[in-house]
Amino acid sequence: MSCAASAVVFANHDVGVRCLLVLLAGGIDVRLVVAHDEEPEEGAAFASVVETAISRGIEVALPDDVDDKAFVQRVATLAPDFIFSFYYRQMLSTRVLNLAKLGALNMHGSLLPRYRGRAPVNWAVIRGETRTGATLHHMTEKPDAGDIVDQEAVPILPDDTAFDVFRKITVSAEVALWRSLPALVDGTARSRPQCAAAATYFGRRRPEDGRIDWSASANAIHDLVRGVAPPYPGAFTIIRGRTLRILRTAREPKRLRRFSSATLYVDGGGCYVDCGGGGVLRILEAELDGVPVSAEAIDCALGIVGALSLEGR
């Protein structure tokens, strides 16, 4: 693949890195990479867009506000054929989008029109989806609503965490962009409008949203744990003033309930919860007040004798 098209790229995390590399491999003249200040804790889990760009001699900008007049003028001076946004966290205004001569496109981490908005991978896992993917679409003033150029689906397995799925989507994003790039450059790329009636939208997730509702079913709680497992903030419950952060669970469909209401107990070397909404969940990994604790020692660490009711927590 070869071309002489130019681009300004707004990028973040692994999807940003891999899609940037796709553009470079496809011969795109990337004139500027716009990224975020990267927190040290992110470096352990996610690839660095800044390091990737600098290592390839590409100029990097880290603006606080991408709609700042001086920054917009800087992009305008570069006269890009394309503007790409790959998991960049700020919305791009129409005056930025209109600077792209051939198109402004975004890579979104879901199969649009479903899961528009923030944290689409986390929400898909939390809601028990079995399939998601990456969507390359034109950007409009309304977020995640533009015409679709390409999509690549991935499965969500029953015990996949959100980070497991994110890694799959990183690959699917790379595949979709590589497949679409030649047609984008030569102007033959086809696109289709999204079905507004099928659209769903989800907002930003906060750490507090990981609080476990023990009246829910074992399936729902398992999905929450998977959806916010590290490197995300994690699912948690407060027991006797202490924070029990549950990192990994397993559903136990063949295990008979011992209690009629939500109850935590240790049995045969395993820690279990009879969930209020039905089903039994086994706790496999946990932290107590930020310190790892073995599942079979949770009762001792919390001073639980026999069992502990979780109703109302």
Secondary structure, DSSP 8 states (H G I E B T S, - for coil): -----EEEEEE-HHHHHHHHHHHHHTT-EEEEEE-----GGGGGTS--HHHHHHHTT--EE--S-TT-HHHHHHHHHH--SEEEEES-SS---HHHHTT-SSEEEEEESSSTTTTEES-HHHHHHHTT-SEEEEEEEE--SSTT-S-EEEEEEEE--TT--HHHHHHHHHHHHHHHHHHHHHHHHHT----B---GGG--EE----GGGGB--TTS-HHHHHHHHHHH-TTS--EEEEETTEEEEEEEEEE-TTS--S-SS-EEEEETTEEEEE-TTS-EEEEEEEEETTEEE-GGGHHHHHT--SEEE-TT-
